[in-house]
Amino acid sequence: MFSEKDFFAAGDLEVLYQLGLKYARGELVTENPFKAAKLMRQAAEQGHAEAQFVLGVFYYVGIGVPVERCEAQRWFCKAAAQGNKPAQQTLQILGETW
């Protein structure tokens, strides 16, 4: 059996991202938006493009973090720069309102 500490120690970005999604959705674990944001940030800071996009969404709507549109834009831009299509589309859609 593994623990969350094993994930943190391993630094596996995809595992951090997937675990963050599970905490955000309450899938197989108790829903915890704060833990979701923490895990997503860990993966995002290490360059996981999908985590960067999701963290941008968290900041845009305030899931586990305060609503901070500038921070959301920063993470959307990081993800878009790596070719993340949802981030690119989000920036295009929101481009007129930033």
Helices and strands as residue ranges (DSSP letters): H 4-10, H 13-25, H 33-45, H 49-61, H 69-81, H 85-94
